[in-house]
Amino acid sequence: MSWFETLAAKTENLLNKVDQVAGQALQNTPDKNNSSDESQWKRSLGATDGSLVTTELNVYKPPVSKRSEKVTNTSKTPKNNCPEDPDHKLFEFLNSSPPLPPTSSLSNKLTASKNSYSNLLKFTNDNTDKTQELKEFENDKQDDRGSAPAEETTSTAKSVVYKQDGTNNDNEVLPNPSAIEFENQLLKSEINSLNIEMQSILTRAQNNQEDRDRTIKKMELQNQQMIKKEQIIRELQERESDLTKALDAKDTQLSVLRVRLEEADASLKLKNKKIQDIQVEKENLLQDHSLSTGVQTHALDTLQDKLKEAELMVRQEADRYSTLLNESQEKIRKLESDRDNLTCETSNLQRTLAREKEYLSVFVSTKNYLASVVDMMNQVRAAKTLAETAKQELSQYKDKATRILQSKDRLIATLKEGQFEKVDGSGASEPSIQATELESLKQERDVLRDDYNSCHLALQNLRTEFMEVESQMQQEIDSLKEQMRMMEEQLDGERKRREDVETDVNKYKQVVVWLIA
């Protein structure tokens, strides 16, 4: 990981700088400005933690400081100023307090302070080695100020060692008790200052440990954040790849939609052409329909004229037949009376049959009963045949009556015409004339009958033709209506399809616009 490599590089640079500072401190020898003020020594010792490393290296060097010179001078002054008179020495010895053996106690104190100071230096060195990796900026700032405190600590250490050497030398010479007390006070003050410095160093070490823990936690948090950020970057890369794939898919969809749009436009053009052709065909059909309706109306007019003429002929014939029917009705009445008589006879026969059935049901066997029933049925059938024959005779009589009436009318007409053309003395030739007239009347009757039948047939034919024409016209009208309805349905379907295609085209256009945007 890049940040871990940078951190390792920074720590290496920090260690290199510490080594350089230590080397410079070792190379720099104390020349001047080694003051003996305890306040300055405390300040210099409290200012930096890295300068204590140099003190450990410079503790056992023997150069003499100003403080030790003062102590030695004070201890030597009574020796130099003392007179050589033994009496004076005796008085001073007697007046002075009995000398205590200060050398051993002083040496013990010095060794104890030295040991405590060395232990303190080891502890501070261990703590500084741990904390210097996490104080890059503080060590960079304190590199310039590291030499002066180092010199001061070395001077103090030298003074302590020199004091020890001085005490060893004073074993031979009896020191002044005031000087010893002064030295003891100085040592106590130094020990107190050392204790205070140890406490400050311990607090600083604790603070540095807390800072180290905090930085470790921060580093862990940064590691977690970096891991999360890397995961986010991976997810974003995956999303980017997915989006690129989706864009490619949408591009393919756009190409497909464009092809479909082109196909839809082509199909729309074809359908528009078909609609135009259908409209032209519709107009042609409407024109043909109008022409055919004109021809049919003309034919209907002619047929209606013919029908009117035929109806006039029928009315005339009906008037003629009305007279004949009046005459024939009388004969029909007579025939109806005969029929009533026959019905009465049949009813009587049925009654007798019923009676005989009752009689036979009681006294005669089933065979005789069936035979009588068959006989009675035969009689009924015979009565029915008689009735039918009577009806036929009646119809024949009607025909004969009509013929006779027609012949009478013709004879009357011919007789009226022939009255003016009688020849004198032609009495013998009248029957032959009448016979010829009868034959001519018969021929005319037959001709008129044929004409009547032909007219009747023609009228029926006209009626049938009229009905056929009407049916054909109705069929054609129905077919045209069906065609019109089919055309309208096709037009509606084409309109719906066109609307659907237009809606699809609009949707595709919206999709294309959305994809482009």
Secondary structure, DSSP 8 states (H G I E B T S, - for coil): -HHHHHHHHHHHHHHHHHHHHHHHHHH----S-----HHHHHHHHHH-STTHHHHHHTTT-----HHHHHHHHHHHHHHHHS-S-HHHHHHHHHHS-----HHHHHHHHHHHHHHHHHHHHHHHHHHHHHHGGG-HHHHHHHSTTSHHHHHHHHHHHHHHHHHHHHHHHHTTS---HHHHHHHHHHHHHHHHHHHHHHHHHHHHHHHHHHHHHHHHHHHHHHHHHHHHHHHHHHHHHHHHHHHHHHHHHHHHHHHHHHHHHHHHHHHHHHHHHHHHHHHHHHHHHHHHHHHHHHHHHHHHHHHHHHHHHHHHHHHHHHHHHHHHHHHHHHHHHHHHHHHHHHHHHHHHHHHHHHHHHHHHHHHS-HHHHHHHHHHHHHHHHHHHHHHHHHHHHHHHHHHHHHHHHHHHHHHHHHHHHHGGG--TT-STTHHHHHHHHHHHHHHHHHHHHHHHHHHHHHHHHHHHHHHHHHHHHHHHHHHHHHHHHHHHHHHHHHHHHHHHHHHHHHHHHHHHHHHH-
